[in-house]
Amino acid sequence: MTELSAHHVGVTVDDLEETLQFYRDVLGLEVLDRFSVGGEAFADAVGVDGAGADFVHLDANGVRLELVEYDPEADPRPTPELNEPGATHVGLAVGDLEAFYANLPEDVPTISEPRTTASGTSICFLRDPEENLVEILET
């Protein structure tokens, strides 16, 4: 069997520019690449008739985070909750969670202040501008 390696983690968004601004300007991720893809081969590959998409790849300290905005858009989904099957989130690590949390802009929605779990890990969860979950944990 061919050995697989991770290439990226993708998040589909409705407003690429607003979401990019959050991950780049608030969370400090560096833009690696921007591009658009369309055409019949792409639409067939993703299983969406007439699909095209705009992409931004960001560097999360060695993990590539892909933000993608599709045309045509799908219907909105309900706000994701972590305990629902199929729920996803982006996990990012910081050295000092309390300092990170204290420096967040006031308009960034958080689920709770930093907490230390029974496993000894300090975490907090944020929502990006499209209400996708972002876990910040202390390493």
Wavefront OBJ file of the C-alpha trace (Angstrom):
o trace
v 0.000 0.000 0.000
v 1.176 3.525 -0.768
v 2.224 5.514 2.296
v 0.105 8.592 2.930
v 1.203 11.868 4.488
v -0.882 14.827 5.570
v -1.015 17.732 3.128
v -3.607 20.116 4.593
v -6.702 20.541 6.713
v -9.545 22.271 4.865
v -12.362 24.505 6.073
v -15.129 25.541 3.668
v -16.271 29.117 4.258
v -18.907 31.472 2.907
v -16.806 34.679 2.972
v -13.165 33.937 2.210
v -11.870 37.470 2.779
v -13.497 37.927 6.192
v -12.410 34.472 7.376
v -8.885 34.979 6.018
v -8.651 38.218 7.952
v -9.430 36.340 11.193
v -6.879 33.543 10.682
v -4.187 35.893 9.358
v -4.679 39.048 11.431
v -6.152 37.723 14.698
v -4.451 34.309 14.919
v -1.259 35.351 13.095
v -1.126 32.599 10.450
v 0.997 33.342 7.372
v -0.522 33.164 3.885
v 1.343 30.562 1.831
v -0.705 30.606 -1.372
v -3.895 31.936 -2.995
v -5.487 30.398 -6.062
v -8.734 29.583 -7.848
v -9.804 26.294 -9.409
v -12.718 25.562 -11.710
v -13.690 23.564 -14.754
v -15.260 20.206 -15.390
v -12.487 18.105 -13.835
v -12.709 20.036 -10.544
v -16.522 19.924 -10.478
v -16.439 16.171 -11.097
v -13.744 15.634 -8.453
v -15.719 17.429 -5.711
v -19.101 16.133 -6.882
v -20.697 19.591 -7.253
v -22.137 20.526 -10.654
v -20.449 23.624 -12.080
v -18.215 24.056 -9.045
v -15.379 26.505 -8.865
v -13.572 27.666 -5.754
v -11.167 30.233 -4.360
v -8.515 28.937 -1.976
v -6.103 30.387 0.582
v -3.455 28.192 2.207
v -2.084 29.337 5.567
v 0.873 28.109 7.595
v -0.016 27.022 11.131
v 3.596 26.294 12.136
v 4.036 23.397 9.739
v 0.384 22.441 9.275
v -1.243 23.804 6.124
v -4.727 25.193 6.771
v -6.845 25.562 3.636
v -9.741 28.007 3.519
v -12.003 27.469 0.520
v -15.006 29.421 -0.779
v -17.134 27.537 -3.323
v -19.272 28.756 -6.164
v -22.066 27.722 -6.171
v -22.656 28.017 -2.436
v -24.546 25.378 -0.507
v -27.356 26.077 1.935
v -26.212 27.381 5.325
v -25.693 24.805 8.047
v -26.585 25.169 11.698
v -23.933 26.358 14.126
v -21.698 23.333 14.750
v -21.508 21.855 18.218
v -18.550 19.660 19.175
v -20.638 16.743 20.368
v -22.447 16.272 17.036
v -21.298 13.511 14.685
v -19.338 15.035 11.834
v -18.391 18.130 13.827
v -14.967 19.520 13.002
v -12.611 22.023 14.520
v -9.140 23.440 13.916
v -6.708 22.865 16.803
v -3.856 25.347 17.286
v -1.236 25.379 20.046
v 0.312 28.281 21.934
v 2.982 28.426 24.621
v 0.963 30.666 26.974
v -2.800 30.261 26.669
v -3.643 32.891 29.303
v -1.563 35.538 27.480
v -3.057 34.533 24.121
v -6.589 34.757 25.542
v -5.917 38.122 27.212
v -4.780 39.582 23.876
v -7.759 38.419 21.809
v -9.823 41.234 20.317
v -13.064 41.727 22.277
v -15.208 40.879 19.241
v -13.838 37.317 18.905
v -16.529 34.947 20.212
v -15.262 32.441 22.770
v -17.046 29.490 24.325
v -15.263 29.844 27.662
v -12.195 31.270 29.294
v -9.150 28.964 29.364
v -9.756 25.801 31.403
v -7.454 22.965 32.456
v -9.026 19.596 31.733
v -8.700 16.382 33.769
v -5.938 15.312 31.354
v -3.913 18.384 32.397
v -4.320 20.221 29.082
v -5.296 23.892 29.151
v -7.768 24.742 26.373
v -10.268 27.272 25.165
v -12.511 27.332 22.114
v -13.171 30.269 19.810
v -15.441 30.726 16.819
v -14.161 32.193 13.584
v -16.334 34.739 11.711
v -18.373 31.871 10.222
v -18.814 30.159 13.597
v -16.360 27.346 12.830
v -14.782 26.055 16.024
v -11.127 26.762 16.764
v -9.482 25.049 19.736
v -6.498 26.797 21.287
v -4.439 24.631 23.597
v -1.331 25.258 25.625
v 1.751 23.188 24.907
l 1 2 3 4 5 6 7 8 9 10 11 12 13 14 15 16 17 18 19 20 21 22 23 24 25 26 27 28 29 30 31 32 33 34 35 36 37 38 39 40 41 42 43 44 45 46 47 48 49 50 51 52 53 54 55 56 57 58 59 60 61 62 63 64 65 66 67 68 69 70 71 72 73 74 75 76 77 78 79 80 81 82 83 84 85 86 87 88 89 90 91 92 93 94 95 96 97 98 99 100 101 102 103 104 105 106 107 108 109 110 111 112 113 114 115 116 117 118 119 120 121 122 123 124 125 126 127 128 129 130 131 132 133 134 135 136 137 138 139
